[in-house]
């Protein structure tokens, strides 16, 4: 058998000895630094927490938020209240609330009754003999579906009866006054019109007329006129 060459790297005996020698040599020759590695420290550390700069400048608003639990809600509510207050101040200064043109766009009669109001008679499915007197105002019935479930325009001879005489019904279409004809008399004349709507802001006996009806019984410049009415 051929003797293994001791210098050949694949010789198991020679390789093992070489590795052991190498390992031992490495273990004795690798320098060891006796100094200890310092513990990790924060990259940047301020001496005192109070030295941190404030994120926001201190104002009355930030102080309220910090002091009260619902500070943000208080600020939002106060802002909304201020906006509404300013809006009413501006409208009052411009006399918008007294201008019937703007008020009629709301779809209801706005403002206190000016003339004495009253009403009489009854309204049933078989009989209608109601009459009354009070304020006469005007609005645009074309704003949408009316209380009686119908739709009309400003050129139609229709009107809204005050909520007292109209009656309170779960379905306003069921009121016996719907579609009834009444004769309206104002300072400038008389006109016939049908009840197709309810006026939530009108007092007893008062009517909210379409512009077509109002034009025949009063002057638009007056806005609010005295009227009387009866069944046709």
C-alpha positions as CSV (number, residue, x, y, z in Angstrom):
1,X,0.0,0.0,0.0
2,X,1.3,3.3,-0.9
3,X,2.2,5.5,2.1
4,X,0.3,8.7,2.4
5,X,2.3,11.8,1.8
6,X,2.3,13.8,5.1
7,X,2.5,17.1,3.2
8,X,-0.5,16.4,1.1
9,X,-3.5,18.5,2.1
10,X,-6.0,15.7,1.8
11,X,-4.0,13.4,4.1
12,X,-6.4,13.0,7.1
13,X,-3.7,12.8,9.7
14,X,-1.7,15.7,8.2
15,X,-4.8,17.8,7.6
16,X,-6.0,17.2,11.2
17,X,-2.7,18.1,12.6
18,X,-2.4,21.1,10.4
19,X,-5.9,22.3,11.4
20,X,-5.1,21.8,15.1
21,X,-1.8,23.6,14.7
22,X,-3.5,26.4,12.9
23,X,-6.3,26.7,15.5
24,X,-3.8,26.7,18.3
25,X,-1.6,29.3,16.5
26,X,-4.6,31.5,15.8
27,X,-5.8,31.3,19.4
28,X,-2.4,32.4,20.6
29,X,-1.7,35.0,18.0
30,X,-5.1,36.9,17.8
31,X,-4.7,40.0,19.9
32,X,-7.3,40.6,22.6
33,X,-8.2,44.2,23.4
34,X,-8.4,44.4,27.2
35,X,-10.4,47.6,27.1
36,X,-14.2,47.4,27.7
37,X,-16.7,48.6,25.1
38,X,-18.7,51.4,26.5
39,X,-22.5,50.9,26.8
40,X,-24.7,52.3,24.1
41,X,-25.8,55.9,24.7
42,X,-28.5,58.1,23.2
43,X,-27.4,59.9,20.1
44,X,-28.7,63.2,21.5
45,X,-29.8,63.8,25.0
46,X,-30.8,67.1,26.6
47,X,-29.8,67.7,30.1
48,X,-33.3,68.7,31.2
49,X,-36.7,67.9,29.8
50,X,-37.8,71.6,30.2
51,X,-35.2,72.5,27.6
52,X,-37.4,70.9,24.9
53,X,-38.8,73.7,22.6
54,X,-42.6,74.0,22.6
55,X,-44.3,72.6,19.6
56,X,-46.9,75.4,19.5
57,X,-46.7,78.9,20.8
58,X,-48.8,79.4,23.9
59,X,-52.0,81.3,23.1
60,X,-55.4,81.7,24.7
61,X,-56.7,78.9,22.4
62,X,-54.0,76.4,23.4
63,X,-54.5,77.2,27.1
64,X,-58.2,76.5,26.8
65,X,-57.5,73.2,25.1
66,X,-55.0,72.2,27.8
67,X,-57.1,73.4,30.8
68,X,-60.5,71.9,29.9
69,X,-61.4,68.4,29.0
70,X,-63.7,69.4,26.2
71,X,-61.6,72.5,25.2
72,X,-61.7,71.7,21.5
73,X,-65.5,71.3,21.5
74,X,-65.9,74.6,23.4
75,X,-63.8,76.4,20.7
76,X,-65.7,74.9,17.8
77,X,-69.1,75.6,19.4
78,X,-68.0,79.2,20.2
79,X,-66.9,79.7,16.6
80,X,-70.2,78.4,15.2
81,X,-72.2,80.6,17.6
82,X,-70.1,83.6,16.5
83,X,-70.7,83.0,12.8
84,X,-74.5,82.7,13.4
85,X,-74.5,85.9,15.5
86,X,-72.6,87.8,12.8
87,X,-75.0,86.5,10.1
88,X,-78.1,87.8,12.0
89,X,-76.4,91.1,12.7
90,X,-75.7,91.6,9.0
91,X,-79.2,90.5,8.0
92,X,-80.7,92.8,10.6
93,X,-78.6,95.7,9.4
94,X,-79.7,95.2,5.8
95,X,-83.3,94.8,6.9
96,X,-83.4,91.5,5.0
97,X,-85.7,89.9,7.6
98,X,-88.2,92.7,7.0
99,X,-88.1,92.4,3.2
100,X,-91.0,90.3,2.1
101,X,-89.2,89.3,-1.1
102,X,-86.6,87.4,0.9
103,X,-89.0,86.1,3.4
104,X,-91.3,84.6,0.8
105,X,-88.4,82.5,-0.4
106,X,-88.6,80.6,2.8
107,X,-91.9,79.1,1.8
108,X,-93.7,80.2,4.9
109,X,-95.1,83.4,6.3
110,X,-92.6,85.0,8.6
111,X,-93.3,87.6,11.2
112,X,-95.9,88.5,13.7
113,X,-99.5,89.0,12.8
114,X,-100.4,92.6,12.0
115,X,-104.1,92.4,11.8
116,X,-106.7,90.9,14.1
117,X,-107.4,87.3,13.1
118,X,-110.4,85.1,13.6
119,X,-112.2,82.2,11.9
120,X,-115.5,80.3,12.0
121,X,-117.4,77.5,10.4
122,X,-116.5,73.8,9.9
123,X,-114.8,71.7,7.3
124,X,-115.7,68.0,6.8
125,X,-115.6,65.7,3.8
126,X,-119.2,66.6,3.1
127,X,-119.5,70.2,4.1
128,X,-117.3,73.3,4.0
129,X,-118.7,76.6,5.2
130,X,-115.6,78.2,6.8
131,X,-114.7,81.8,6.8
132,X,-112.3,84.1,8.5
133,X,-110.1,87.2,8.6
134,X,-106.5,88.1,9.3
135,X,-103.2,88.8,7.6
136,X,-102.7,88.2,3.9
137,X,-99.2,87.5,2.7
138,X,-97.7,85.9,-0.4
139,X,-95.2,83.2,-1.2
140,X,-94.1,81.0,-4.1
141,X,-96.0,77.7,-4.1
142,X,-93.6,76.4,-6.8
143,X,-91.0,75.5,-4.2
144,X,-92.1,71.8,-4.1
145,X,-94.9,69.5,-3.2
146,X,-97.6,71.3,-1.2
147,X,-99.3,70.0,2.0
148,X,-102.2,68.7,0.0
149,X,-99.9,66.6,-2.1
150,X,-100.2,68.8,-5.2
151,X,-97.8,71.1,-7.0
152,X,-98.5,74.5,-8.5
153,X,-96.6,77.6,-9.7
154,X,-96.7,81.3,-8.7
155,X,-99.1,81.9,-11.6
156,X,-101.8,79.6,-10.2
157,X,-104.8,80.8,-8.1
158,X,-103.9,78.8,-5.0
159,X,-103.2,79.6,-1.3
160,X,-102.0,78.2,2.0
161,X,-104.4,78.2,4.9
162,X,-103.1,78.9,8.4
163,X,-102.1,75.8,10.4
164,X,-104.9,76.3,12.9
165,X,-107.8,76.2,10.4
166,X,-106.0,73.6,8.3
167,X,-105.9,71.1,11.1
168,X,-103.3,68.7,12.4
169,X,-103.2,65.3,10.5
170,X,-100.6,62.6,10.3
171,X,-101.0,62.8,6.6
172,X,-101.7,66.5,5.7
173,X,-103.3,65.3,2.4
174,X,-106.2,64.1,4.5
175,X,-107.3,67.6,5.6
176,X,-110.9,68.3,4.5
177,X,-109.9,71.8,3.5
178,X,-107.7,70.6,0.6
179,X,-109.0,71.7,-2.7
180,X,-111.8,73.8,-1.2
181,X,-112.5,77.1,-3.0
182,X,-112.6,80.3,-0.9
183,X,-113.3,83.9,-1.9
184,X,-110.6,86.3,-0.7
185,X,-111.2,90.0,-0.3
186,X,-108.4,92.5,0.2
187,X,-107.8,96.3,0.0
188,X,-107.8,96.2,-3.9
189,X,-110.3,93.6,-4.7
190,X,-111.7,90.0,-4.5
191,X,-110.4,86.8,-6.0
192,X,-111.3,83.1,-5.8
193,X,-108.6,80.5,-5.1
194,X,-108.3,76.9,-3.8
195,X,-106.6,75.8,-0.7
196,X,-103.6,73.6,-1.5
197,X,-101.2,74.2,1.3
198,X,-100.7,74.8,5.0
199,X,-99.0,77.9,6.4
200,X,-97.2,77.0,9.7
201,X,-96.3,80.6,10.4
202,X,-99.7,82.1,9.9
203,X,-102.1,83.0,12.8
204,X,-105.7,82.1,13.0
205,X,-107.7,83.4,10.0
206,X,-104.6,84.4,8.0
207,X,-103.8,83.3,4.5
208,X,-100.5,82.9,2.5
209,X,-101.4,83.6,-1.1
210,X,-99.7,82.8,-4.4
211,X,-98.5,86.0,-6.2
212,X,-101.3,85.6,-8.7
213,X,-103.9,85.8,-6.0
214,X,-102.2,88.5,-4.0
215,X,-101.9,90.7,-7.1
216,X,-105.7,90.8,-7.4
217,X,-106.4,91.8,-3.8
218,X,-103.4,93.9,-2.6
219,X,-100.2,95.7,-3.4
220,X,-96.9,93.8,-3.4
221,X,-95.2,96.9,-1.9
222,X,-97.3,96.4,1.3
223,X,-96.2,92.8,1.7
224,X,-98.8,92.2,4.5
225,X,-102.4,93.2,4.0
226,X,-105.7,92.7,5.8
227,X,-107.9,90.1,4.2
228,X,-111.2,88.4,4.8
229,X,-112.4,85.1,3.3
230,X,-115.4,82.8,2.9
231,X,-116.4,79.6,1.1
232,X,-117.2,80.1,-2.6
